[in-house]
Amino acid sequence: MNSVAMHAALCAAALLGTLAGGAGAAELAPGGMVVGPAGTTLADEPNLAGTVIAARTTRFSYEGWYLDSSNGNTEREYGDVTGVVRSSVVRSVDGSVDFYWRVSVSRGAFLPIAAFTLDGWAPETFNANWRSDGTGRVLPAVVSQEIEGGVNWAFGQYLPPSTEIYPGQRSFSFFLDTDADGYSADGSFSLLSERDSGGSMMINWGGESGDYRTFAPVWSQAPLLAPVPEPGTALLLAAGGLVMVSLQRRRRV
């Protein structure tokens, strides 16, 4: 979601009163958003307790650009935005699986990170929040879900205390609490650098990564029903049943 669309969405959310308030569950439905998720802890939500059953560390790198036209510059500067994303799957005490991510930006990175986007997720209603009882410095400002299921975590957006994730900083662990009972490695994430909403229009920057692999939820399929016999087979079974009934009657005579 670009800055203009995000700003419009935030205004609409504020008018509709959808700002998140207080610690605890923050429901995120397809096509919806949670503005200013308050964060939560195991004390607030004991159902989040569990065991890490899968984890991966992904190093990212992509090209970003910066332009300061306040002094007449028209040429962009370019540099690498680098860091690490930690992805985890937790088997919670209720038997379902939850998904966590934490973004760390390298000290020497060229730009901060403004957004983390998930793809490969089916549209569902999740508890979307971040863990204030963990380590980190930057909390998400907004989390939104597309109708098709993609989930976007935005940082900064002039919603203090959130900021963009600047070089040398690390986000708190943010998560999606699901009712899925399994997981796959078929999900993907991407990262975005862009100038935060507001500020001087003479300074601008941007850049977007490609896709990197992460985990995604899997729901068990319903048990298969017994196969329905073809018409010919059904007739043979019916005929066989009539023969059995006839034999039983003869024995009784």
C-alpha positions, 0 to 999 in steps of 0.5 A: 500500500503506497503512502497516499492510499495508506493516509486515506485508509488511516483517515477512514479508519479514524472516522469509523472508530477502528483504532485499536485500543488496549492490550489484547486480541486485535481482530484482522478480517479480509479487507480490514485493518488494525490501526495502532495495535497496542501490543500484547503479552502472555499474561494478556493472552495465555493462549499464545504460549507454545513451542517453536516448531519451525524457524528460519533466518533470511538475509535480505538485500535490495537497492534503494534510492534517495533524492534531496531536491531542496538544494537543486539536486535532480540525481538520485543516490543509490545504496543497498538496504540490508538486514535479516528477517526471523520467521517462526512457527509456534505450536500454541497450547490450544493446538493451533499454529501461530506465525511470528516475524522480526525485522532487523535492519543492518547498521550500514543500510542505506534506508529504513524499512517502512513495510513488510508484506506477506503473500501466499496466505488465504483470506482469513480472520486473524488475531494480528498484533505484536509482542510487547514482552519480547525484545525489539525497539520498533512496533508496527503502526498499522496492519491490514489485509487485502480481500485476497488475503495478503497482509501488510505491516506498516511502520511509522506513518506518523503514528507515534510511538511507531517509527520506520525501522531505521539502520541498526534497529530491530522491530518487536516480534509481530504475529498472526494468531491462526486456527490452522493446525499445520504450516508450509513453506509456501508463503513469501514476504517482501520489504518496502522502503518509502518516505513516511507520510508527511514531512518535506516534499523536497526529500524522497526515497524508495525501494522494494525487495523481491520475494523471500520465502516464509511460512504460511498456514495449512488447514487439514482437509476434511475426511474423504467420503466413501466412494460412490459405486458406479451404476454397473457396480451398484446393480451387481451389489444389489443383485448379490444382496437379493441372492443372499436374502433368497438363500437365507429364506431357503435355509429356513424352509 
